[in-house]
Amino acid sequence: MQKDLEILCSLQKLDNKIFQIDKKAKRLPKQLKELEEKNESDNKAIIEINQNLEDNLQKQMNHELDISANLKEINNYESQLLSVKTNKEYKALNSEIAFKKEKNASIEEKLIELLEEESILKNEKKSIEIVFTSDKKKLEEERVKIDAEIHEYETQINVWEQKKKDLGKKIPEILFRRYNRLISHKNGKAIAEITKEGVCSGCHFKIRPQIVVEVIKGNSIITCENCSRIFIPIDVSSKEN
């Protein structure tokens, strides 16, 4: 039984290594996702600026068409001035010409504002595109690096899993199955010790003195009455494999 307890302790050490490697491996996709989200955010910003630029240019075009239409009407009114017969008609045409010129002056002010806005948008787009290109390059580099690291971690886990499988054959199958169930349901910790305060190191449950004595003897498999972890005597858990 002492040998079984030693093997269980060794199995736990293997699972500790597997757990740590798996933890590192699971962290990597999260890092990649953060970079992907940053890159996607940059891309959306570029799309938004392109849309704003398109809207800006469309407004400029519409204003230019309005100016052109107003100029055409101004020319038409000015031509009519040459043939008017009354002062009233002359004043009416001049009033229309003045009105159209005021409209064009107002539209031209808006055009200047749109041109300034266009310049700002183009500068913003250029800045974001530089960041986007840099982030995209970093993303691709990290993707290759992370894929390689994940592959390496998976290889390591397979090696430790095989060692665990081989070691598990040295104890009764029912005991190995119980151990693996505990690993799966107890956050990777199947074994525990009784601390000097007399509590389970896994769940901190107070252990009865009789149980403590049985664990120290190491003649049988004793489990925690609260969390079901397998108790390993301290002298066994401290041994190097």
PEMOPE-V933314 format. One record per residue. N is the residue number from 0. RES is the residue in one small letter. SS is DSSP state (alpha for helix, beta for strand, coil for the rest). PSI is psi as a letter, one per 20 degrees, with the letter a starting at -180 (* if undefined). BURIAL is # if it has 16 or more other ideal C-beta (glycine too) atoms within 10 Angstrom, else .. Layout:
BEGIN
n,res,ss,psi,burial
N,RES,SS,PSI,BURIAL
N,RES,SS,PSI,BURIAL
END
This chain:
BEGIN
n,res,ss,psi,burial
0,m,coil,h,.
1,q,alpha,h,.
2,k,alpha,g,.
3,d,alpha,g,#
4,l,alpha,h,#
5,e,alpha,g,#
6,i,alpha,g,#
7,l,alpha,g,#
8,c,alpha,g,#
9,s,alpha,h,#
10,l,alpha,g,#
11,q,alpha,h,#
12,k,alpha,h,#
13,l,alpha,g,#
14,d,alpha,h,#
15,n,alpha,g,.
16,k,alpha,g,#
17,i,alpha,g,#
18,f,alpha,g,#
19,q,alpha,g,.
20,i,alpha,g,#
21,d,alpha,h,#
22,k,alpha,g,.
23,k,alpha,g,.
24,a,alpha,h,#
25,k,alpha,h,.
26,r,alpha,h,.
27,l,alpha,g,#
28,p,alpha,h,.
29,k,alpha,g,.
30,q,alpha,g,.
31,l,alpha,h,#
32,k,alpha,h,.
33,e,alpha,g,.
34,l,alpha,h,#
35,e,alpha,g,.
36,e,alpha,h,.
37,k,alpha,g,#
38,n,alpha,g,#
39,e,alpha,h,.
40,s,alpha,g,.
41,d,alpha,g,#
42,n,alpha,g,.
43,k,alpha,h,.
44,a,alpha,h,#
45,i,alpha,g,#
46,i,alpha,g,.
47,e,alpha,g,.
48,i,alpha,g,#
49,n,alpha,h,.
50,q,alpha,g,.
51,n,alpha,h,#
52,l,alpha,g,#
53,e,alpha,g,.
54,d,alpha,g,.
55,n,alpha,g,#
56,l,alpha,h,.
57,q,alpha,h,.
58,k,alpha,g,#
59,q,alpha,g,#
60,m,alpha,g,.
61,n,alpha,g,.
62,h,alpha,g,#
63,e,alpha,h,.
64,l,alpha,g,.
65,d,alpha,g,#
66,i,alpha,g,#
67,s,alpha,g,.
68,a,alpha,g,.
69,n,alpha,g,#
70,l,alpha,h,.
71,k,alpha,g,.
72,e,alpha,h,.
73,i,alpha,g,#
74,n,alpha,h,.
75,n,alpha,g,.
76,y,alpha,g,#
77,e,alpha,h,.
78,s,alpha,h,.
79,q,alpha,h,.
80,l,alpha,h,.
81,l,coil,i,.
82,s,coil,j,.
83,v,coil,q,.
84,k,coil,i,.
85,t,coil,q,.
86,n,alpha,h,.
87,k,alpha,g,.
88,e,alpha,h,.
89,y,alpha,g,.
90,k,alpha,h,.
91,a,alpha,g,.
92,l,alpha,g,#
93,n,alpha,h,.
94,s,alpha,g,.
95,e,alpha,g,.
96,i,alpha,g,#
97,a,alpha,g,.
98,f,alpha,g,.
99,k,alpha,h,#
100,k,alpha,h,.
101,e,alpha,g,.
102,k,alpha,g,#
103,n,alpha,h,#
104,a,alpha,g,.
105,s,alpha,g,.
106,i,alpha,h,#
107,e,alpha,h,.
108,e,alpha,g,.
109,k,alpha,h,.
110,l,alpha,g,#
111,i,alpha,g,.
112,e,alpha,g,.
113,l,alpha,h,#
114,l,alpha,h,.
115,e,alpha,g,.
116,e,alpha,g,#
117,e,alpha,g,#
118,s,alpha,g,.
119,i,alpha,g,.
120,l,alpha,g,#
121,k,alpha,h,.
122,n,alpha,g,.
123,e,alpha,g,#
124,k,alpha,g,#
125,k,alpha,g,.
126,s,alpha,g,.
127,i,alpha,h,#
128,e,alpha,h,.
129,i,alpha,g,.
130,v,alpha,g,.
131,f,alpha,g,#
132,t,alpha,g,.
133,s,alpha,g,.
134,d,alpha,h,#
135,k,alpha,g,.
136,k,alpha,g,.
137,k,alpha,g,.
138,l,alpha,g,#
139,e,alpha,h,.
140,e,alpha,g,.
141,e,alpha,h,#
142,r,alpha,g,.
143,v,alpha,g,.
144,k,alpha,g,.
145,i,alpha,g,#
146,d,alpha,g,.
147,a,alpha,g,.
148,e,alpha,g,#
149,i,alpha,g,#
150,h,alpha,g,.
151,e,alpha,g,.
152,y,alpha,g,#
153,e,alpha,h,.
154,t,alpha,g,.
155,q,alpha,g,#
156,i,alpha,g,#
157,n,alpha,h,.
158,v,alpha,g,.
159,w,alpha,h,#
160,e,alpha,h,.
161,q,alpha,g,.
162,k,alpha,g,.
163,k,alpha,g,#
164,k,alpha,g,.
165,d,alpha,g,.
166,l,alpha,h,#
167,g,alpha,h,#
168,k,coil,i,.
169,k,coil,i,.
170,i,coil,r,#
171,p,coil,q,.
172,e,alpha,g,.
173,i,alpha,h,.
174,l,alpha,h,.
175,f,alpha,h,#
176,r,alpha,g,.
177,r,alpha,g,#
178,y,alpha,g,#
179,n,alpha,h,.
180,r,alpha,g,.
181,l,alpha,h,#
182,i,alpha,g,#
183,s,alpha,h,.
184,h,alpha,i,.
185,k,coil,k,#
186,n,coil,k,.
187,g,coil,j,#
188,k,coil,o,#
189,a,coil,h,#
190,i,beta,q,#
191,a,beta,r,#
192,e,coil,r,#
193,i,beta,o,#
194,t,coil,r,.
195,k,coil,i,.
196,e,coil,i,.
197,g,coil,k,.
198,v,beta,q,#
199,c,beta,p,#
200,s,coil,i,#
201,g,coil,g,#
202,c,coil,i,.
203,h,coil,k,.
204,f,coil,p,.
205,k,beta,p,.
206,i,coil,p,#
207,r,coil,q,.
208,p,alpha,h,.
209,q,alpha,g,.
210,i,alpha,g,#
211,v,alpha,g,.
212,v,alpha,g,.
213,e,alpha,h,.
214,v,alpha,g,#
215,i,alpha,h,.
216,k,alpha,h,.
217,g,coil,k,#
218,n,coil,i,.
219,s,coil,r,.
220,i,coil,o,#
221,i,coil,p,#
222,t,beta,q,#
223,c,coil,p,#
224,e,coil,i,.
225,n,coil,g,.
226,c,coil,i,#
227,s,coil,j,#
228,r,coil,q,#
229,i,beta,p,#
230,f,beta,p,#
231,i,coil,p,#
232,p,coil,q,#
233,i,alpha,h,.
234,d,alpha,h,.
235,v,alpha,g,#
236,s,alpha,h,#
237,s,coil,i,.
238,k,coil,q,.
239,e,coil,q,.
240,n,coil,*,.
END
